[in-house]
Amino acid sequence: MINYSNIFDSDGISYAAYRELIDQLLLEKKTTGEDDSEAMLHYTKMNVQRMSRVDKTVVLTADLLEALENLKKQYRFLVISEGWCGDAAQIVPVFNKIATAFPEKINLKFVLRDQHLPLIDAHLTNGGRAIPVLLILDEAGQVVCQWGPRPKVLQSLLKDWKNASSDMMLIAEQLHGWYAKDKTQSTQEELRGVIQQLA
């Protein structure tokens, strides 16, 4: 039985601490998780740039803001992520923007997937440990909602791209090209639906 409250309180770190951890590890030629290969370091460096860009450019939509305004209770957002994950880099700044806009309603913390395998294994996507995963906890520490690892429209496109090619570099290019064009709109729209269910 997973004690979500305990993980959130004991192991969860803030967005600022998550970003600092990734930066510090890069200075040591490391990334989060077990694999410090050149490829993983490259992905992580790219992801730092992506997170910084999304941090600067993301503006919450009126619909999402309205859904957040209507929340009656406080919630904890527990995000399972890793510094090397491209999807996480494009999405986690949105979670931070939400928590920053409504600090009295949302408490946001991050945990690393590879340090919490029983946690991610309880929240697999098609049998895989795909991230980021957002777990929304109520005041009692129960998971009331789960979202991730990416918008449904992209999940579907990714499946098509993987069927068409085994070139992971090409697929990554298509993935990040999609995120750049979408400008977090699909992510925000799906999160609006999730938040509305809570209200």
Sequence and secondary structure as in RCSB ss.txt:
>XXXX:A:sequence
MINYSNIFDSDGISYAAYRELIDQLLLEKKTTGEDDSEAMLHYTKMNVQRMSRVDKTVVLTADLLEALENLKKQY
RFLVISEGWCGDAAQIVPVFNKIATAFPEKINLKFVLRDQHLPLIDAHLTNGGRAIPVLLILDEAGQVVCQWGPR
PKVLQSLLKDWKNASSDMMLIAEQLHGWYAKDKTQSTQEELRGVIQQLA
>XXXX:A:secstr
   HHHIIIII B HHHHHHHHHHHHHTT  SSS   HHHHHHHHHHHHHHHHHHHH    HHHHHHHHT  S E
EEEEEE TT HHHHHHHHHHHHHHHH TTTEEEEEEEGGG HHHHHTS BTTB  S EEEEE TTS EEEEE SS
 HHHHHHHHHHHHH   HHHHHHHHHHHHHHHTTHHHHHHHHHHHHHH 
